[in-house]
């Protein structure tokens, strides 16, 4: 399951991923996520909550990489991943982003993500 929320005032995209995704499901989620970025201005931030996401096989990771490449190409400023204690999934997302030059950081919760993005 996934949810996507857009905050046009803060110029932010929020994506939450829950559970295990088949290749078909992750592609659908990726397509919807890419479509949502069209409502944001260059310099937008992405907050992805993967605290309940279950890391998938390499083909799922490849699709995550596709979406992160879109973030970089479409002008995303920073990606913040909420991982909680989900170290394995955090590593999968970080590795995919590194391959395409997508700048992101892992944090424990939404409060930390907002604090980081809002600045001092």
N, CA, C and O atoms as a printed pandas DataFrame, in Angstrom:
     atom_number atom_name residue_name chain_id  residue_number  x_coord  y_coord  z_coord
0              1         N          UNK        A               1    0.831   -1.167    0.000
1              2        CA          UNK        A               1    0.000    0.000    0.000
2              3         C          UNK        A               1    0.890    1.250    0.000
3              4         O          UNK        A               1    1.974    1.261    0.583
4              5         N          UNK        A               2    0.408    2.282   -0.659
5              6        CA          UNK        A               2    1.139    3.541   -0.651
6              7         C          UNK        A               2    0.172    4.712   -0.603
7              8         O          UNK        A               2   -0.973    4.618   -1.046
8              9         N          UNK        A               3    0.658    5.804   -0.061
9             10        CA          UNK        A               3   -0.099    7.051   -0.087
10            11         C          UNK        A               3    0.834    8.161   -0.544
11            12         O          UNK        A               3    2.035    8.145   -0.273
12            13         N          UNK        A               4    0.253    9.117   -1.240
13            14        CA          UNK        A               4    1.012   10.256   -1.753
14            15         C          UNK        A               4    0.262   11.516   -1.350
15            16         O          UNK        A               4   -0.950   11.620   -1.537
16            17         N          UNK        A               5    0.993   12.463   -0.799
17            18        CA          UNK        A               5    0.399   13.740   -0.405
18            19         C          UNK        A               5    1.308   14.856   -0.891
19            20         O          UNK        A               5    2.533   14.744   -0.829
20            21         N          UNK        A               6    0.707   15.920   -1.368
21            22        CA          UNK        A               6    1.460   17.065   -1.888
22            23         C          UNK        A               6    1.154   18.278   -1.027
23            24         O          UNK        A               6   -0.005   18.556   -0.718
24            25         N          UNK        A               7    2.191   18.993   -0.645
25            26        CA          UNK        A               7    2.039   20.263    0.071
26            27         C          UNK        A               7    2.623   21.336   -0.841
27            28         O          UNK        A               7    3.836   21.541   -0.869
28            29         N          UNK        A               8    1.758   22.020   -1.586
29            30        CA          UNK        A               8    2.240   23.020   -2.548
30            31         C          UNK        A               8    2.769   24.264   -1.851
31            32         O          UNK        A               8    3.606   24.965   -2.421
32            33         N          UNK        A               9    2.318   24.559   -0.652
33            34        CA          UNK        A               9    2.821   25.732    0.077
34            35         C          UNK        A               9    4.273   25.515    0.480
35            36         O          UNK        A               9    5.107   26.399    0.287
36            37         N          UNK        A              10    4.580   24.359    1.032
37            38        CA          UNK        A              10    5.965   24.046    1.414
38            39         C          UNK        A              10    6.771   23.456    0.258
39            40         O          UNK        A              10    7.975   23.232    0.379
40            41         N          UNK        A              11    6.096   23.209   -0.861
41            42        CA          UNK        A              11    6.746   22.623   -2.035
42            43         C          UNK        A              11    7.360   21.263   -1.691
43            44         O          UNK        A              11    8.542   21.006   -1.922
44            45         N          UNK        A              12    6.493   20.397   -1.122
45            46        CA          UNK        A              12    6.935   19.088   -0.654
46            47         C          UNK        A              12    6.030   17.968   -1.127
47            48         O          UNK        A              12    4.817   18.122   -1.270
48            49         N          UNK        A              13    6.664   16.850   -1.360
49            50        CA          UNK        A              13    5.971   15.613   -1.708
50            51         C          UNK        A              13    6.174   14.640   -0.555
51            52         O          UNK        A              13    7.299   14.437   -0.097
52            53         N          UNK        A              14    5.089   14.045   -0.091
53            54        CA          UNK        A              14    5.139   13.043    0.971
54            55         C          UNK        A              14    4.661   11.712    0.406
55            56         O          UNK        A              14    3.564   11.624   -0.145
56            57         N          UNK        A              15    5.485   10.680    0.544
57            58        CA          UNK        A              15    5.146    9.347    0.062
58            59         C          UNK        A              15    5.309    8.371    1.226
59            60         O          UNK        A              15    6.327    8.385    1.917
60            61         N          UNK        A              16    4.307    7.529    1.435
61            62        CA          UNK        A              16    4.383    6.501    2.464
62            63         C          UNK        A              16    4.221    5.143    1.798
63            64         O          UNK        A              16    3.280    4.916    1.037
64            65         N          UNK        A              17    5.148    4.248    2.096
65            66        CA          UNK        A              17    5.116    2.891    1.559
66            67         C          UNK        A              17    4.950    1.909    2.712
67            68         O          UNK        A              17    5.681    1.976    3.701
68            69         N          UNK        A              18    3.990    0.998    2.584
69            70        CA          UNK        A              18    3.714    0.030    3.646
70            71         C          UNK        A              18    3.676   -1.371    3.048
71            72         O          UNK        A              18    2.963   -1.628    2.078
72            73         N          UNK        A              19    4.454   -2.271    3.641
73            74        CA          UNK        A              19    4.412   -3.672    3.239
74            75         C          UNK        A              19    5.350   -4.012    2.093
75            76         O          UNK        A              19    6.268   -3.263    1.759
76            77         N          UNK        A              20    5.085   -5.158    1.510
77            78        CA          UNK        A              20    5.891   -5.699    0.408
78            79         C          UNK        A              20    5.221   -5.324   -0.914
79            80         O          UNK        A              20    4.000   -5.414   -1.036
80            81         N          UNK        A              21    6.010   -4.906   -1.899
81            82        CA          UNK        A              21    5.482   -4.501   -3.201
82            83         C          UNK        A              21    5.934   -5.464   -4.281
83            84         O          UNK        A              21    7.109   -5.825   -4.353
84            85         N          UNK        A              22    5.000   -5.877   -5.115
85            86        CA          UNK        A              22    5.369   -6.616   -6.319
86            87         C          UNK        A              22    5.932   -5.595   -7.311
87            88         O          UNK        A              22    5.826   -4.388   -7.093
88            89         N          UNK        A              23    6.524   -6.080   -8.388
89            90        CA          UNK        A              23    7.051   -5.173   -9.404
90            91         C          UNK        A              23    5.928   -4.311   -9.985
91            92         O          UNK        A              23    6.112   -3.114  -10.201
92            93         N          UNK        A              24    4.781   -4.913  -10.235
93            94        CA          UNK        A              24    3.637   -4.172  -10.775
94            95         C          UNK        A              24    3.181   -3.069   -9.811
95            96         O          UNK        A              24    2.889   -1.948  -10.228
96            97         N          UNK        A              25    3.126   -3.402   -8.523
97            98        CA          UNK        A              25    2.694   -2.419   -7.515
98            99         C          UNK        A              25    3.683   -1.267   -7.371
99           100         O          UNK        A              25    3.278   -0.110   -7.262
100          101         N          UNK        A              26    4.977   -1.580   -7.371
101          102        CA          UNK        A              26    5.968   -0.509   -7.189
102          103         C          UNK        A              26    6.002    0.386   -8.425
103          104         O          UNK        A              26    6.232    1.589   -8.299
104          105         N          UNK        A              27    5.776   -0.176   -9.623
105          106        CA          UNK        A              27    5.726    0.654  -10.833
106          107         C          UNK        A              27    4.522    1.593  -10.796
107          108         O          UNK        A              27    4.632    2.760  -11.172
108          109         N          UNK        A              28    3.376    1.090  -10.346
109          110        CA          UNK        A              28    2.181    1.930  -10.227
110          111         C          UNK        A              28    2.442    3.061   -9.229
111          112         O          UNK        A              28    2.125    4.220   -9.499
112          113         N          UNK        A              29    3.008    2.724   -8.100
113          114        CA          UNK        A              29    3.341    3.727   -7.089
114          115         C          UNK        A              29    4.335    4.739   -7.667
115          116         O          UNK        A              29    4.183    5.945   -7.472
116          117         N          UNK        A              30    5.338    4.248   -8.369
117          118        CA          UNK        A              30    6.332    5.130   -8.974
118          119         C          UNK        A              30    5.724    6.073   -9.994
119          120         O          UNK        A              30    6.050    7.260  -10.016
120          121         N          UNK        A              31    4.848    5.559  -10.836
121          122        CA          UNK        A              31    4.185    6.399  -11.843
122          123         C          UNK        A              31    3.346    7.485  -11.185
123          124         O          UNK        A              31    3.363    8.636  -11.620
124          125         N          UNK        A              32    2.610    7.119  -10.134
125          126        CA          UNK        A              32    1.790    8.104   -9.420
126          127         C          UNK        A              32    2.664    9.144   -8.716
127          128         O          UNK        A              32    2.311   10.322   -8.661
128          129         N          UNK        A              33    3.787    8.709   -8.187
129          130        CA          UNK        A              33    4.708    9.620   -7.511
130          131         C          UNK        A              33    5.290   10.613   -8.505
131          132         O          UNK        A              33    5.346   11.810   -8.224
132          133         N          UNK        A              34    5.721   10.131   -9.654
133          134        CA          UNK        A              34    6.264   11.007  -10.696
134          135         C          UNK        A              34    5.206   12.002  -11.144
135          136         O          UNK        A              34    5.498   13.187  -11.305
136          137         N          UNK        A              35    3.999   11.538  -11.343
137          138        CA          UNK        A              35    2.906   12.421  -11.743
138          139         C          UNK        A              35    2.674   13.516  -10.702
139          140         O          UNK        A              35    2.421   14.667  -11.059
140          141         N          UNK        A              36    2.758   13.170   -9.437
141          142        CA          UNK        A              36    2.536   14.143   -8.360
142          143         C          UNK        A              36    3.581   15.260   -8.368
143          144         O          UNK        A              36    3.279   16.388   -7.980
144          145         N          UNK        A              37    4.792   14.961   -8.802
145          146        CA          UNK        A              37    5.837   15.994   -8.814
146          147         C          UNK        A              37    5.516   17.101   -9.805
147          148         O          UNK        A              37    6.060   18.199   -9.696
148          149         N          UNK        A              38    4.645   16.835  -10.767
149          150        CA          UNK        A              38    4.267   17.866  -11.741
150          151         C          UNK        A              38    3.522   19.027  -11.097
151          152         O          UNK        A              38    3.401   20.095  -11.696
152          153         N          UNK        A              39    3.025   18.826   -9.886
153          154        CA          UNK        A              39    2.298   19.875   -9.180
154          155         C          UNK        A              39    3.216   20.728   -8.298
155          156         O          UNK        A              39    2.761   21.657   -7.630
156          157         N          UNK        A              40    4.507   20.404   -8.304
157          158        CA          UNK        A              40    5.475   21.118   -7.469
158          159         C          UNK        A              40    6.449   21.916   -8.319
159          160         O          UNK        A              40    6.628   21.651   -9.508
160          161         N          UNK        A              41    7.075   22.900   -7.683
161          162        CA          UNK        A              41    8.066   23.737   -8.362
162          163         C          UNK        A              41    9.452   23.116   -8.218
163          164         O          UNK        A              41    9.697   22.396   -7.250
164          165         N          UNK        A              42   10.364   23.375   -9.153
165          166        CA          UNK        A              42   11.743   22.914   -8.970
166          167         C          UNK        A              42   12.266   23.400   -7.611
167          168         O          UNK        A              42   11.943   24.499   -7.162
168          169         N          UNK        A              43   13.069   22.565   -6.979
169          170        CA          UNK        A              43   13.552   22.866   -5.641
170          171         C          UNK        A              43   12.679   22.223   -4.571
171          172         O          UNK        A              43   12.851   22.487   -3.381
172          173         N          UNK        A              44   11.735   21.372   -5.000
173          174        CA          UNK        A              44   10.856   20.689   -4.048
174          175         C          UNK        A              44   11.631   19.662   -3.237
175          176         O          UNK        A              44   12.704   19.212   -3.640
176          177         N          UNK        A              45   11.073   19.300   -2.092
177          178        CA          UNK        A              45   11.642   18.267   -1.229
178          179         C          UNK        A              45   10.737   17.041   -1.249
179          180         O          UNK        A              45    9.537   17.142   -1.508
180          181         N          UNK        A              46   11.325   15.891   -0.973
181          182        CA          UNK        A              46   10.578   14.636   -0.943
182          183         C          UNK        A              46   10.778   13.984    0.423
183          184         O          UNK        A              46   11.910   13.781    0.862
184          185         N          UNK        A              47    9.676   13.659    1.088
185          186        CA          UNK        A              47    9.718   12.939    2.358
186          187         C          UNK        A              47    9.087   11.575    2.104
187          188         O          UNK        A              47    7.911   11.483    1.754
188          189         N          UNK        A              48    9.868   10.526    2.281
189          190        CA          UNK        A              48    9.390    9.171    2.041
190          191         C          UNK        A              48    9.423    8.392    3.349
191          192         O          UNK        A              48   10.484    8.211    3.947
192          193         N          UNK        A              49    8.259    7.936    3.786
193          194        CA          UNK        A              49    8.166    7.146    5.015
194          195         C          UNK        A              49    8.208    5.673    4.636
195          196         O          UNK        A              49    7.278    5.145    4.026
196          197         N          UNK        A              50    9.308    5.016    5.008
197          198        CA          UNK        A              50    9.461    3.592    4.712
198          199         C          UNK        A              50    9.585    2.776    5.993
199          200         O          UNK        A              50   10.144    1.679    5.985
200          201         N          UNK        A              51    9.062    3.311    7.092
201          202        CA          UNK        A              51    9.174    2.607    8.372
202          203         C          UNK        A              51    8.489    1.242    8.341
203          204         O          UNK        A              51    8.882    0.340    9.082
204          205         N          UNK        A              52    7.471    1.080    7.494
205          206        CA          UNK        A              52    6.753   -0.196    7.424
206          207         C          UNK        A              52    6.906   -0.871    6.057
207          208         O          UNK        A              52    6.177   -1.811    5.738
208          209         N          UNK        A              53    7.841   -0.394    5.266
209          210        CA          UNK        A              53    8.111   -0.965    3.941
210          211         C          UNK        A              53    8.991   -2.199    4.090
211          212         O          UNK        A              53    9.905   -2.217    4.914
212          213         N          UNK        A              54    8.720   -3.216    3.307
213          214        CA          UNK        A              54    9.534   -4.434    3.288
214          215         C          UNK        A              54   10.396   -4.419    2.025
215          216         O          UNK        A              54    9.872   -4.386    0.912
216          217         N          UNK        A              55   11.699   -4.443    2.200
217          218        CA          UNK        A              55   12.627   -4.400    1.064
218          219         C          UNK        A              55   12.310   -5.515    0.083
219          220         O          UNK        A              55   12.010   -6.643    0.473
220          221         N          UNK        A              56   12.384   -5.172   -1.206
221          222        CA          UNK        A              56   12.029   -6.119   -2.252
222          223         C          UNK        A              56   13.228   -6.602   -3.049
223          224         O          UNK        A              56   14.370   -6.264   -2.739
224          225         N          UNK        A              57   12.959   -7.394   -4.078
225          226        CA          UNK        A              57   14.014   -7.950   -4.925
226          227         C          UNK        A              57   14.648   -6.864   -5.805
227          228         O          UNK        A              57   14.161   -5.734   -5.841
228          229         N          UNK        A              58   15.728   -7.204   -6.512
229          230        CA          UNK        A              58   16.448   -6.220   -7.325
230          231         C          UNK        A              58   15.585   -5.479   -8.344
231          232         O          UNK        A              58   15.820   -4.297   -8.591
232          233         N          UNK        A              59   14.599   -6.138   -8.937
233          234        CA          UNK        A              59   13.776   -5.435   -9.935
234          235         C          UNK        A              59   12.914   -4.352   -9.284
235          236         O          UNK        A              59   12.612   -3.342   -9.921
236          237         N          UNK        A              60   12.518   -4.545   -8.039
237          238        CA          UNK        A              60   11.787   -3.506   -7.305
238          239         C          UNK        A              60   12.740   -2.348   -7.007
239          240         O          UNK        A              60   12.374   -1.182   -7.153
240          241         N          UNK        A              61   13.957   -2.674   -6.593
241          242        CA          UNK        A              61   14.955   -1.638   -6.326
242          243         C          UNK        A              61   15.250   -0.829   -7.587
243          244         O          UNK        A              61   15.474    0.379   -7.506
244          245         N          UNK        A              62   15.251   -1.473   -8.735
245          246        CA          UNK        A              62   15.488   -0.769  -10.008
246          247         C          UNK        A              62   14.401    0.265  -10.270
247          248         O          UNK        A              62   14.685    1.347  -10.784
248          249         N          UNK        A              63   13.156   -0.060   -9.922
249          250        CA          UNK        A              63   12.086    0.896  -10.131
250          251         C          UNK        A              63   12.181    2.051   -9.137
251          252         O          UNK        A              63   11.866    3.190   -9.479
252          253         N          UNK        A              64   12.605    1.768   -7.930
253          254        CA          UNK        A              64   12.850    2.838   -6.958
254          255         C          UNK        A              64   13.916    3.777   -7.522
255          256         O          UNK        A              64   13.800    4.997   -7.408
256          257         N          UNK        A              65   14.937    3.209   -8.120
257          258        CA          UNK        A              65   15.997    4.001   -8.748
258          259         C          UNK        A              65   15.432    4.886   -9.861
259          260         O          UNK        A              65   15.838    6.039  -10.006
260          261         N          UNK        A              66   14.500    4.348  -10.641
261          262        CA          UNK        A              66   13.860    5.124  -11.720
262          263         C          UNK        A              66   13.175    6.369  -11.160
263          264         O          UNK        A              66   13.301    7.457  -11.721
264          265         N          UNK        A              67   12.458    6.206  -10.064
265          266        CA          UNK        A              67   11.744    7.336   -9.472
266          267         C          UNK        A              67   12.728    8.341   -8.892
267          268         O          UNK        A              67   12.542    9.549   -9.041
268          269         N          UNK        A              68   13.759    7.860   -8.242
269          270        CA          UNK        A              68   14.752    8.765   -7.668
270          271         C          UNK        A              68   15.516    9.514   -8.766
271          272         O          UNK        A              68   15.888   10.672   -8.580
272          273         N          UNK        A              69   15.746    8.867   -9.892
273          274        CA          UNK        A              69   16.368    9.557  -11.031
274          275         C          UNK        A              69   15.447   10.676  -11.517
275          276         O          UNK        A              69   15.917   11.755  -11.876
276          277         N          UNK        A              70   14.149   10.424  -11.528
277          278        CA          UNK        A              70   13.195   11.474  -11.905
278          279         C          UNK        A              70   13.274   12.642  -10.924
279          280         O          UNK        A              70   13.269   13.800  -11.340
280          281         N          UNK        A              71   13.345   12.346   -9.625
281          282        CA          UNK        A              71   13.452   13.426   -8.635
282          283         C          UNK        A              71   14.649   14.313   -8.955
283          284         O          UNK        A              71   14.534   15.539   -8.978
284          285         N          UNK        A              72   15.783   13.694   -9.199
285          286        CA          UNK        A              72   16.999   14.465   -9.484
286          287         C          UNK        A              72   16.828   15.293  -10.749
287          288         O          UNK        A              72   17.145   16.482  -10.753
288          289         N          UNK        A              73   16.336   14.687  -11.817
289          290        CA          UNK        A              73   16.199   15.371  -13.105
290          291         C          UNK        A              73   15.142   16.468  -13.078
291          292         O          UNK        A              73   15.251   17.452  -13.810
292          293         N          UNK        A              74   14.115   16.305  -12.235
293          294        CA          UNK        A              74   13.031   17.286  -12.203
294          295         C          UNK        A              74   13.265   18.407  -11.203
295          296         O          UNK        A              74   12.401   19.265  -11.016
296          297         N          UNK        A              75   14.431   18.406  -10.556
297          298        CA          UNK        A              75   14.789   19.537   -9.709
298          299         C          UNK        A              75   14.515   19.390   -8.230
299          300         O          UNK        A              75   14.407   20.393   -7.524
300          301         N          UNK        A              76   14.398   18.158   -7.735
301          302        CA          UNK        A              76   14.231   17.986   -6.290
302          303         C          UNK        A              76   15.468   18.514   -5.568
303          304         O          UNK        A              76   16.596   18.320   -6.020
304          305         N          UNK        A              77   15.241   19.176   -4.454
305          306        CA          UNK        A              77   16.338   19.723   -3.658
306          307         C          UNK        A              77   16.919   18.660   -2.742
307          308         O          UNK        A              77   18.130   18.443   -2.718
308          309         N          UNK        A              78   16.043   17.994   -1.984
309          310        CA          UNK        A              78   16.514   17.026   -1.001
310          311         C          UNK        A              78   15.452   15.967   -0.749
311          312         O          UNK        A              78   14.256   16.259   -0.722
312          313         N          UNK        A              79   15.901   14.751   -0.567
313          314        CA          UNK        A              79   15.030   13.667   -0.167
314          315         C          UNK        A              79   15.314   13.299    1.273
315          316         O          UNK        A              79   16.470   13.169    1.675
316          317         N          UNK        A              80   14.258   13.134    2.046
317          318        CA          UNK        A              80   14.393   12.712    3.432
318          319         C          UNK        A              80   13.575   11.443    3.597
319          320         O          UNK        A              80   12.376   11.411    3.323
320          321         N          UNK        A              81   14.249   10.410    4.048
321          322        CA          UNK        A              81   13.611    9.114    4.220
322          323         C          UNK        A              81   13.409    8.853    5.701
323          324         O          UNK        A              81   14.358    8.896    6.484
324          325         N          UNK        A              82   12.172    8.584    6.081
325          326        CA          UNK        A              82   11.875    8.215    7.462
326          327         C          UNK        A              82   11.995    6.703    7.544
327          328         O          UNK        A              82   11.197    5.976    6.952
328          329         N          UNK        A              83   12.999    6.232    8.281
329          330        CA          UNK        A              83   13.267    4.798    8.320
330          331         C          UNK        A              83   12.919    4.153    9.652
331          332         O          UNK        A              83   12.765    2.933    9.720
332          333         N          UNK        A              84   12.793    4.941   10.709
333          334        CA          UNK        A              84   12.555    4.332   12.019
334          335         C          UNK        A              84   13.656    3.324   12.283
335          336         O          UNK        A              84   14.838    3.658   12.192
336          337         N          UNK        A              85   13.286    2.103   12.609
337          338        CA          UNK        A              85   14.271    1.046   12.815
338          339         C          UNK        A              85   14.440    0.158   11.604
339          340         O          UNK        A              85   15.037   -0.914   11.705
340          341         N          UNK        A              86   13.930    0.579   10.463
341          342        CA          UNK        A              86   13.928   -0.229    9.242
342          343         C          UNK        A              86   15.233   -0.035    8.466
343          344         O          UNK        A              86   15.245    0.589    7.405
344          345         N          UNK        A              87   16.311   -0.567    8.993
345          346        CA          UNK        A              87   17.639   -0.355    8.428
346          347         C          UNK        A              87   17.778   -0.950    7.027
347          348         O          UNK        A              87   18.344   -0.307    6.143
348          349         N          UNK        A              88   17.282   -2.146    6.812
349          350        CA          UNK        A              88   17.433   -2.819    5.516
350          351         C          UNK        A              88   16.772   -2.023    4.390
351          352         O          UNK        A              88   17.374   -1.818    3.337
352          353         N          UNK        A              89   15.547   -1.580    4.610
353          354        CA          UNK        A              89   14.861   -0.794    3.585
354          355         C          UNK        A              89   15.560    0.534    3.352
355          356         O          UNK        A              89   15.673    0.991    2.214
356          357         N          UNK        A              90   16.029    1.152    4.425
357          358        CA          UNK        A              90   16.782    2.400    4.290
358          359         C          UNK        A              90   18.015    2.225    3.427
359          360         O          UNK        A              90   18.346    3.094    2.621
360          361         N          UNK        A              91   18.696    1.102    3.596
361          362        CA          UNK        A              91   19.877    0.822    2.786
362          363         C          UNK        A              91   19.501    0.619    1.324
363          364         O          UNK        A              91   20.217    1.086    0.438
364          365         N          UNK        A              92   18.384   -0.075    1.052
365          366        CA          UNK        A              92   17.955   -0.317   -0.324
366          367         C          UNK        A              92   17.663    1.010   -1.023
367          368         O          UNK        A              92   18.084    1.213   -2.162
368          369         N          UNK        A              93   16.958    1.900   -0.363
369          370        CA          UNK        A              93   16.627    3.195   -0.953
370          371         C          UNK        A              93   17.880    4.059   -1.129
371          372         O          UNK        A              93   18.040    4.717   -2.157
372          373         N          UNK        A              94   18.756    4.059   -0.142
373          374        CA          UNK        A              94   19.979    4.863   -0.241
374          375         C          UNK        A              94   20.851    4.382   -1.393
375          376         O          UNK        A              94   21.383    5.193   -2.152
376          377         N          UNK        A              95   20.998    3.089   -1.526
377          378        CA          UNK        A              95   21.803    2.520   -2.611
378          379         C          UNK        A              95   21.223    2.903   -3.977
379          380         O          UNK        A              95   21.963    3.278   -4.886
380          381         N          UNK        A              96   19.907    2.806   -4.114
381          382        CA          UNK        A              96   19.258    3.162   -5.384
382          383         C          UNK        A              96   19.488    4.638   -5.699
383          384         O          UNK        A              96   19.777    4.988   -6.843
384          385         N          UNK        A              97   19.363    5.490   -4.710
385          386        CA          UNK        A              97   19.567    6.925   -4.930
386          387         C          UNK        A              97   20.993    7.275   -5.286
387          388         O          UNK        A              97   21.235    8.155   -6.113
388          389         N          UNK        A              98   21.938    6.592   -4.667
389          390        CA          UNK        A              98   23.353    6.854   -4.936
390          391         C          UNK        A              98   23.687    6.570   -6.401
391          392         O          UNK        A              98   24.471    7.295   -7.013
392          393         N          UNK        A              99   23.094    5.522   -6.956
393          394        CA          UNK        A              99   23.358    5.153   -8.351
394          395         C          UNK        A              99   22.946    6.236   -9.342
395          396         O          UNK        A              99   23.517    6.332  -10.428
396          397         N          UNK        A             100   21.962    7.047   -8.978
397          398        CA          UNK        A             100   21.459    8.060   -9.917
398          399         C          UNK        A             100   21.769    9.486   -9.463
399          400         O          UNK        A             100   21.279   10.444  -10.061
400          401         N          UNK        A             101   22.572    9.632   -8.419
401          402        CA          UNK        A             101   22.968   10.959   -7.965
402          403         C          UNK        A             101   21.897   11.725   -7.226
403          404         O          UNK        A             101   21.907   12.956   -7.216
404          405         N          UNK        A             102   20.962   11.007   -6.602
405          406        CA          UNK        A             102   19.874   11.632   -5.849
406          407         C          UNK        A             102   20.331   11.864   -4.419
407          408         O          UNK        A             102   20.729   10.924   -3.732
408          409         N          UNK        A             103   20.278   13.097   -3.974
409          410        CA          UNK        A             103   20.728   13.464   -2.640
410          411         C          UNK        A             103   19.623   13.211   -1.620
411          412         O          UNK        A             103   18.522   13.747   -1.745
412          413         N          UNK        A             104   19.921   12.389   -0.607
413          414        CA          UNK        A             104   18.918   12.076    0.405
414          415         C          UNK        A             104   19.591   11.735    1.730
415          416         O          UNK        A             104   20.776   11.406    1.790
416          417         N          UNK        A             105   18.796   11.828    2.776
417          418        CA          UNK        A             105   19.260   11.473    4.114
418          419         C          UNK        A             105   18.198   10.627    4.802
419          420         O          UNK        A             105   17.011   10.729    4.491
420          421         N          UNK        A             106   18.634    9.794    5.736
421          422        CA          UNK        A             106   17.724    8.974    6.522
422          423         C          UNK        A             106   17.530    9.609    7.896
423          424         O          UNK        A             106   18.485   10.080    8.514
424          425         N          UNK        A             107   16.278    9.616    8.365
425          426        CA          UNK        A             107   15.965   10.102    9.707
426          427         C          UNK        A             107   15.051    9.083   10.386
427          428         O          UNK        A             107   14.567    8.145    9.752
428          429         N          UNK        A             108   14.828    9.283   11.677
429          430        CA          UNK        A             108   14.049    8.329   12.464
430          431         C          UNK        A             108   12.546    8.551   12.357
431          432         O          UNK        A             108   11.784    7.585   12.330
432          433         N          UNK        A             109   12.099    9.823   12.293
433          434        CA          UNK        A             109   10.660   10.088   12.313
434          435         C          UNK        A             109   10.314   11.360   11.532
435          436         O          UNK        A             109   11.199   12.088   11.082
436          437         N          UNK        A             110    9.017   11.612   11.382
437          438        CA          UNK        A             110    8.542   12.771   10.632
438          439         C          UNK        A             110    8.984   14.075   11.286
439          440         O          UNK        A             110    9.313   15.034   10.587
440          441         N          UNK        A             111    8.997   14.124   12.591
441          442        CA          UNK        A             111    9.425   15.331   13.298
442          443         C          UNK        A             111   10.849   15.720   12.896
443          444         O          UNK        A             111   11.128   16.891   12.636
444          445         N          UNK        A             112   11.747   14.733   12.845
445          446        CA          UNK        A             112   13.125   14.997   12.424
446          447         C          UNK        A             112   13.181   15.445   10.966
447          448         O          UNK        A             112   13.959   16.332   10.614
448          449         N          UNK        A             113   12.362   14.834   10.126
449          450        CA          UNK        A             113   12.333   15.194    8.705
450          451         C          UNK        A             113   11.922   16.654    8.539
451          452         O          UNK        A             113   12.578   17.412    7.825
452          453         N          UNK        A             114   10.830   17.046    9.204
453          454        CA          UNK        A             114   10.338   18.425    9.094
454          455         C          UNK        A             114   11.361   19.417    9.654
455          456         O          UNK        A             114   11.580   20.481    9.075
456          457         N          UNK        A             115   11.967   19.073   10.750
457          458        CA          UNK        A             115   12.978   19.944   11.368
458          459         C          UNK        A             115   14.145   20.165   10.394
459          460         O          UNK        A             115   14.614   21.290   10.220
460          461         N          UNK        A             116   14.595   19.097    9.778
461          462        CA          UNK        A             116   15.702   19.173    8.823
462          463         C          UNK        A             116   15.331   20.056    7.624
463          464         O          UNK        A             116   16.123   20.900    7.208
464          465         N          UNK        A             117   14.138   19.863    7.076
465          466        CA          UNK        A             117   13.727   20.595    5.889
466          467         C          UNK        A             117   13.362   22.046    6.183
467          468         O          UNK        A             117   13.564   22.922    5.342
468          469         N          UNK        A             118   12.833   22.298    7.358
469          470        CA          UNK        A             118   12.446   23.672    7.709
470          471         C          UNK        A             118   13.625   24.533    8.113
471          472         O          UNK        A             118   13.523   25.759    8.152
472          473         N          UNK        A             119   14.750   23.891    8.414
473          474        CA          UNK        A             119   15.950   24.639    8.804
474          475         C          UNK        A             119   15.866   25.148   10.228
475          476         O          UNK        A             119   14.908   24.878   10.952
476          477         N          UNK        A             120   16.900   25.898   10.614
477          478        CA          UNK        A             120   16.969   26.376   12.000
478          479         C          UNK        A             120   15.885   27.389   12.335
479          480         O          UNK        A             120   15.822   27.875   13.465
